[in-house]
Amino acid sequence: MSSQQVSNVASTERGFAATRAQDDSNAAATFDYSNIVRDLNRTFNTGKTRSVKWRRQQLEKLREGLLAHHEEVTAAVRADHGGPKLRGAVELSCCDEINFTLKHLDSW
């Protein structure tokens, strides 16, 4: 592992540690997710998540949201983990994964 890679790993670990410490002391630690989980279970139990059309729509909405808010995603990643602005762009590479999934969804 190069010294740059070691530095990146150390930076990431510091970012995770800071996030964990922050989570232990803020509202995120006490947030009630029960309503979200209930709504997700309700949607799942309707059976509509089985539809390839529905899954495609959800993936397209996710991609659109990520692309529309890429600056906010980048700022959040940098706030959590530090590093250069390019760091947030790497997190947006999940759009490539979404595109790949959309391309192959019908055959899966």
ChimeraX commands (.cxc) that place a marker at each C-alpha (Angstrom):
marker #1 position 0.00,0.00,0.00 radius 0.5
marker #1 position 1.44,3.39,-0.97 radius 0.5
marker #1 position 1.85,6.21,1.54 radius 0.5
marker #1 position -0.99,8.08,-0.21 radius 0.5
marker #1 position -3.30,5.07,0.21 radius 0.5
marker #1 position -2.32,4.75,3.87 radius 0.5
marker #1 position -3.05,8.45,4.32 radius 0.5
marker #1 position -6.46,8.06,2.64 radius 0.5
marker #1 position -7.33,5.10,4.86 radius 0.5
marker #1 position -6.28,7.01,7.95 radius 0.5
marker #1 position -8.35,10.01,6.85 radius 0.5
marker #1 position -11.37,7.80,6.26 radius 0.5
marker #1 position -10.98,6.12,9.65 radius 0.5
marker #1 position -10.74,9.53,11.37 radius 0.5
marker #1 position -13.87,10.61,9.53 radius 0.5
marker #1 position -15.77,7.50,10.60 radius 0.5
marker #1 position -14.62,7.92,14.19 radius 0.5
marker #1 position -15.74,11.56,14.20 radius 0.5
marker #1 position -19.09,10.57,12.72 radius 0.5
marker #1 position -19.59,7.86,15.33 radius 0.5
marker #1 position -18.73,10.29,18.12 radius 0.5
marker #1 position -21.08,12.87,16.68 radius 0.5
marker #1 position -23.85,10.29,16.28 radius 0.5
marker #1 position -23.47,9.32,19.93 radius 0.5
marker #1 position -24.10,12.88,21.03 radius 0.5
marker #1 position -26.78,14.18,18.65 radius 0.5
marker #1 position -30.38,13.62,17.64 radius 0.5
marker #1 position -29.50,10.94,15.09 radius 0.5
marker #1 position -28.89,8.56,17.97 radius 0.5
marker #1 position -32.43,9.09,19.24 radius 0.5
marker #1 position -34.28,9.40,15.94 radius 0.5
marker #1 position -37.38,7.22,15.78 radius 0.5
marker #1 position -37.32,5.22,12.56 radius 0.5
marker #1 position -40.48,3.25,13.33 radius 0.5
marker #1 position -42.72,5.34,11.04 radius 0.5
marker #1 position -40.32,4.97,8.13 radius 0.5
marker #1 position -40.00,1.22,8.67 radius 0.5
marker #1 position -43.78,0.87,8.98 radius 0.5
marker #1 position -44.34,2.75,5.71 radius 0.5
marker #1 position -41.69,0.69,3.91 radius 0.5
marker #1 position -43.20,-2.55,5.20 radius 0.5
marker #1 position -46.65,-1.39,4.13 radius 0.5
marker #1 position -45.40,-0.69,0.61 radius 0.5
marker #1 position -43.59,-4.03,0.45 radius 0.5
marker #1 position -46.67,-5.91,1.66 radius 0.5
marker #1 position -48.77,-4.51,-1.20 radius 0.5
marker #1 position -46.63,-6.54,-3.61 radius 0.5
marker #1 position -45.89,-3.56,-5.84 radius 0.5
marker #1 position -42.14,-3.85,-5.23 radius 0.5
marker #1 position -42.13,-7.09,-7.25 radius 0.5
marker #1 position -42.82,-5.22,-10.46 radius 0.5
marker #1 position -39.80,-4.60,-12.67 radius 0.5
marker #1 position -41.48,-1.37,-13.77 radius 0.5
marker #1 position -41.70,-0.15,-10.16 radius 0.5
marker #1 position -38.07,-1.09,-9.46 radius 0.5
marker #1 position -36.93,0.69,-12.61 radius 0.5
marker #1 position -38.85,3.83,-11.58 radius 0.5
marker #1 position -37.27,3.78,-8.11 radius 0.5
marker #1 position -33.77,3.40,-9.53 radius 0.5
marker #1 position -34.36,6.22,-12.01 radius 0.5
marker #1 position -35.65,8.49,-9.21 radius 0.5
marker #1 position -32.63,7.64,-7.07 radius 0.5
marker #1 position -30.25,8.45,-9.93 radius 0.5
marker #1 position -32.08,11.71,-10.67 radius 0.5
marker #1 position -31.95,12.72,-7.01 radius 0.5
marker #1 position -28.25,11.96,-6.71 radius 0.5
marker #1 position -27.44,13.91,-9.86 radius 0.5
marker #1 position -29.69,16.84,-8.91 radius 0.5
marker #1 position -28.10,17.10,-5.46 radius 0.5
marker #1 position -24.53,16.10,-6.20 radius 0.5
marker #1 position -23.15,19.26,-4.59 radius 0.5
marker #1 position -24.95,18.49,-1.34 radius 0.5
marker #1 position -23.77,14.87,-1.45 radius 0.5
marker #1 position -20.20,16.03,-2.02 radius 0.5
marker #1 position -20.42,18.57,0.82 radius 0.5
marker #1 position -21.84,15.95,3.20 radius 0.5
marker #1 position -19.13,13.41,2.35 radius 0.5
marker #1 position -16.43,16.02,2.77 radius 0.5
marker #1 position -17.94,17.18,6.08 radius 0.5
marker #1 position -18.01,13.60,7.37 radius 0.5
marker #1 position -14.71,12.36,6.03 radius 0.5
marker #1 position -12.69,15.35,4.88 radius 0.5
marker #1 position -10.53,15.28,1.82 radius 0.5
marker #1 position -10.68,16.97,-1.57 radius 0.5
marker #1 position -13.84,17.86,-3.46 radius 0.5
marker #1 position -13.15,14.93,-5.78 radius 0.5
marker #1 position -13.87,12.66,-2.82 radius 0.5
marker #1 position -17.62,13.32,-3.14 radius 0.5
marker #1 position -17.51,12.52,-6.84 radius 0.5
marker #1 position -16.34,9.02,-6.00 radius 0.5
marker #1 position -19.41,8.50,-3.84 radius 0.5
marker #1 position -21.53,9.49,-6.83 radius 0.5
marker #1 position -20.07,6.60,-8.80 radius 0.5
marker #1 position -23.09,4.66,-7.54 radius 0.5
marker #1 position -24.88,6.25,-10.51 radius 0.5
marker #1 position -22.77,3.94,-12.69 radius 0.5
marker #1 position -24.07,1.02,-10.63 radius 0.5
marker #1 position -27.62,2.25,-11.09 radius 0.5
marker #1 position -27.08,2.52,-14.85 radius 0.5
marker #1 position -25.65,-1.01,-14.94 radius 0.5
marker #1 position -28.61,-2.33,-12.95 radius 0.5
marker #1 position -31.12,-0.57,-15.20 radius 0.5
marker #1 position -29.41,-2.01,-18.26 radius 0.5
marker #1 position -29.63,-5.58,-16.94 radius 0.5
marker #1 position -32.78,-5.42,-14.82 radius 0.5
marker #1 position -35.05,-7.08,-17.35 radius 0.5
marker #1 position -32.75,-10.09,-17.72 radius 0.5
marker #1 position -32.38,-10.61,-13.98 radius 0.5
marker link #1:1,2 radius 0.2
marker link #1:2,3 radius 0.2
marker link #1:3,4 radius 0.2
marker link #1:4,5 radius 0.2
marker link #1:5,6 radius 0.2
marker link #1:6,7 radius 0.2
marker link #1:7,8 radius 0.2
marker link #1:8,9 radius 0.2
marker link #1:9,10 radius 0.2
marker link #1:10,11 radius 0.2
marker link #1:11,12 radius 0.2
marker link #1:12,13 radius 0.2
marker link #1:13,14 radius 0.2
marker link #1:14,15 radius 0.2
marker link #1:15,16 radius 0.2
marker link #1:16,17 radius 0.2
marker link #1:17,18 radius 0.2
marker link #1:18,19 radius 0.2
marker link #1:19,20 radius 0.2
marker link #1:20,21 radius 0.2
marker link #1:21,22 radius 0.2
marker link #1:22,23 radius 0.2
marker link #1:23,24 radius 0.2
marker link #1:24,25 radius 0.2
marker link #1:25,26 radius 0.2
marker link #1:26,27 radius 0.2
marker link #1:27,28 radius 0.2
marker link #1:28,29 radius 0.2
marker link #1:29,30 radius 0.2
marker link #1:30,31 radius 0.2
marker link #1:31,32 radius 0.2
marker link #1:32,33 radius 0.2
marker link #1:33,34 radius 0.2
marker link #1:34,35 radius 0.2
marker link #1:35,36 radius 0.2
marker link #1:36,37 radius 0.2
marker link #1:37,38 radius 0.2
marker link #1:38,39 radius 0.2
marker link #1:39,40 radius 0.2
marker link #1:40,41 radius 0.2
marker link #1:41,42 radius 0.2
marker link #1:42,43 radius 0.2
marker link #1:43,44 radius 0.2
marker link #1:44,45 radius 0.2
marker link #1:45,46 radius 0.2
marker link #1:46,47 radius 0.2
marker link #1:47,48 radius 0.2
marker link #1:48,49 radius 0.2
marker link #1:49,50 radius 0.2
marker link #1:50,51 radius 0.2
marker link #1:51,52 radius 0.2
marker link #1:52,53 radius 0.2
marker link #1:53,54 radius 0.2
marker link #1:54,55 radius 0.2
marker link #1:55,56 radius 0.2
marker link #1:56,57 radius 0.2
marker link #1:57,58 radius 0.2
marker link #1:58,59 radius 0.2
marker link #1:59,60 radius 0.2
marker link #1:60,61 radius 0.2
marker link #1:61,62 radius 0.2
marker link #1:62,63 radius 0.2
marker link #1:63,64 radius 0.2
marker link #1:64,65 radius 0.2
marker link #1:65,66 radius 0.2
marker link #1:66,67 radius 0.2
marker link #1:67,68 radius 0.2
marker link #1:68,69 radius 0.2
marker link #1:69,70 radius 0.2
marker link #1:70,71 radius 0.2
marker link #1:71,72 radius 0.2
marker link #1:72,73 radius 0.2
marker link #1:73,74 radius 0.2
marker link #1:74,75 radius 0.2
marker link #1:75,76 radius 0.2
marker link #1:76,77 radius 0.2
marker link #1:77,78 radius 0.2
marker link #1:78,79 radius 0.2
marker link #1:79,80 radius 0.2
marker link #1:80,81 radius 0.2
marker link #1:81,82 radius 0.2
marker link #1:82,83 radius 0.2
marker link #1:83,84 radius 0.2
marker link #1:84,85 radius 0.2
marker link #1:85,86 radius 0.2
marker link #1:86,87 radius 0.2
marker link #1:87,88 radius 0.2
marker link #1:88,89 radius 0.2
marker link #1:89,90 radius 0.2
marker link #1:90,91 radius 0.2
marker link #1:91,92 radius 0.2
marker link #1:92,93 radius 0.2
marker link #1:93,94 radius 0.2
marker link #1:94,95 radius 0.2
marker link #1:95,96 radius 0.2
marker link #1:96,97 radius 0.2
marker link #1:97,98 radius 0.2
marker link #1:98,99 radius 0.2
marker link #1:99,100 radius 0.2
marker link #1:100,101 radius 0.2
marker link #1:101,102 radius 0.2
marker link #1:102,103 radius 0.2
marker link #1:103,104 radius 0.2
marker link #1:104,105 radius 0.2
marker link #1:105,106 radius 0.2
marker link #1:106,107 radius 0.2
marker link #1:107,108 radius 0.2
view
